[in-house]
Each structure stands twice: as C-alpha cells, then as structure tokens.
C-alpha cells in the first residue's frame, strides 16, 4: 500500500509539472544499482514480505532521490507516507528556488537563532533567517520582521525604525511581547516586561498586555502524587485554543482545529485606523481568567488549588492586522525635518506604501526549542497544531502561502473533547474550591473521574465493536444466507 501511494503521488507531481519533472522507479537488483542507491543517500533496510501465506524478512531499498542541476536531495527511507507530500514539496522548493529572507530582531534578551530558535530555523529550509539589529536602518528587502519574546526595552529610535520598515511595506510579527518566560527552574516563572512595543502596536490596532491567561480548557502536566507516583493533572497555564470555521479560513490558521498556546498573555484590541482590518484569530475559552504574573504560582498541582481570582475571559490571544496603515509617528512633530533640538532624523512615509500585514501573539513559547516536537532520525518534526501555526504565520507574513494547504493535510488529529459530565464536575469542583468546601471538591472530582472512566469504557466498547463486531455481523449474515440456500436446495422438486 505504501508503494502504491508513493507511485500515485509522484504520478500526480509529474502530471502537474507540465513536463518539467520526470519520475523513474528503479529496482536496484544488481550490485551497480545498489552502489548508486547508497551513493545517492538511499539506505538499505530490512522489511517484511508476505508471500504464499508466509512472512519473510528481506533487505531492500524504499527511498526517494530528487535531482536538479547536479544537486540531489534524498529521503533515505519511506517508512510511512504521512507527510510525504509536504516533505517532497519542501525539498523541491529548497532546490529550485531562491530563499526568502526573514529578519529576527536580536539584542533584546530574547531567544536567538543560535540559542532558542534553532528548531524553528531548521523547519524553515526555504527561508533565510538572519538576525537584525536596530541600530541602523532595517533592510527593506526583508520580506518580514519577527520580534520573538523580547525582555529588554526598545529605544524610541528602535521603535521608529520598526515603524519605518512597516511603512515601507514590510510585514511584522510580534510574539510574546508582554511577558518574559523562564523555564530553567523547578517550575516556570513569568515576569511582566515593559518593552515599549505596546505603545507602537497600540497605534496599529492591537496592544500586548503584561498579564498571564489561565484557562481550564488546557493541557495536562505531571504532578508528583501519593507514594512518589506522577499523575497528569489539568494545567491552566497551557491553554488549548479551538478555532471556529471562520478563523480557520485565515491562512495562518488554515484547517488547524486546535493549538496549544503555552504561557500566553492577553491582547487588547484598540481603535483601528480607518480602512484597516483588525481580526481576532484566537481567544481563550469562557472558563479562562487573567492575572498579574507576580501573583501566579505555575507549579503543577491539584485542580482545587488553582484559584480563578482574576478578570474572567474570554480574551484575545492572537490578532492579525492588515491594510494600509498610517505611521505610528505621523503626528509627531519630531518626524519633520528641522523640528528642533532632539528631533529624530529617522524618516518614514506618513502612510504605508502598500497594504501591510502585522501578526501579534500573546506568547512565543510555541516557537522556542523547548516546546517544539522532537526531531526524528531524518530531522523532521511532527506538525502539531502550534508548530503548523508558527510556520503558517511566517508564510502569511512573507506572502509565501504555497505550502499552507499542503501542510494542513499533515496536522495532528484534534484531541477528543472532554465529556460534558466531566466538564460539569470540574466546574462544580472549582466553585466548591472557591468557597473552601473541600468535601464537595473531593466529591466532584470523584464524579469527574467516574465520568472519564465511563467515557473510556465507551471508547473501548466502540473500538472492540469495530474490530470484532462488524466481522462477526458479516460472518453471521453469511451463515444465515448459507442456511437459507441449503434450505432452498432441499425443497427443490424436479
């Protein structure tokens, strides 16, 4: 089945290329072809062969090589066709196209391409990521500028250079500008940061806040339980965000049903300039709340120990701005030449020279090495919802959307929803915890466990029903038909 899938897929590539791509299937059954396969990077592997009701193990080759103008790229072994279309397309684009240049702002205490963002760089082989300092004019040829989790303030001149770049038609992505995250200790810590970006972005229509959003629609984290055993408990600091059909139509979220946005802060949507689109792409759930980072203990613990003491949600977590923006400093007198002593000599158009794209997210954790899926033996990573969003976001900012539709086919399946009875029990437990009624908390948590156990039993029933029930029903139908035919034969009269 894998071979047939690969043959069909490559046939589609060949048909779509208009004669620019040729496909050959080679069976390296002699020594010369085997040496050529090894030289091209295809590895010899052992695989099972089923013939004449027997299973044997043979060595062979099932890899793929792409050659173009004397260069070659290999997929050494095709174990599973999942994600193969995306991998092939990436390799073709990497070989035949010039790399798109993206700038990442450095020098402000955030992660860098050398430390913290190496995984992101490796998952973007069709881009040239370069570190940008803001002590001089930003190269206008950069297709997008990314600011990832800054921890130190930007000077007014640096903010003006960012504005100048945007007014010249550049795209801007800002991730995690309101808080700083430290995860090297026994428990993560979040601190509020004042970088000055809120004042700049607020004039574009969105403003990052220095808070932390906690949400009961969340992932789980290990907690040390009785007798030293680890137990997975709800961890509100890592919200799971769901996207509706309208949000999934945006290229940055194309066909992504859910994503995990760890340690995020909220965003405030300000008054947008006329003719500019400000779209909220992601919100926390109705069971969320926001708090000052200074008062949040992020140690994983029992659900009843979390207190929803802050402002209740939902809150915007991801906002896209698109359109012809006025300069954030258009009304500043110091922008005019000769405005007096201390005036800035950084000039920018009063309005962007073309429609621009700005994307602001409350967290940058999903871009950092610590949170990315581990790379496999071939260096590839599973496209989780958050990683797919990060790649889609950069593609959208750089106006390079070719891969978004293909990437959407390989996103992991969304998690099953928690049963309604379990959710109700969780909400009742939270309410009881706020009132200090520990007995009620225990009762509601027991009800939740029973609801989850009931759900697990149903899933087991459906699994075995599909595995055994359908074949048994089919066999029973065949047996009944056989008995009916036998009965008819006995009643035949000549």
PyMOL commands that set and color helices and strands:
alter all, ss='L'
color gray80, all
select helices_A, chain A and resi 2-16+31-40+84-96+118-122+156-167+197-202+226-228+245-248+251-253+293-295+303-305+333-335+365-367+369-371+385-397+404-408+420-435+438-491
alter helices_A, ss='H'
color red, helices_A
select strands_A, chain A and resi 44-51+54-61+64-68+71-75+100-105+127-132+144-148+171-175+179-182+189-192+206-208+212-215+218-224+230-242+258-262+267-269+277-283+288-291+311-312+316-323+356-361
alter strands_A, ss='S'
color yellow, strands_A
deselect
rebuild
show_as cartoon
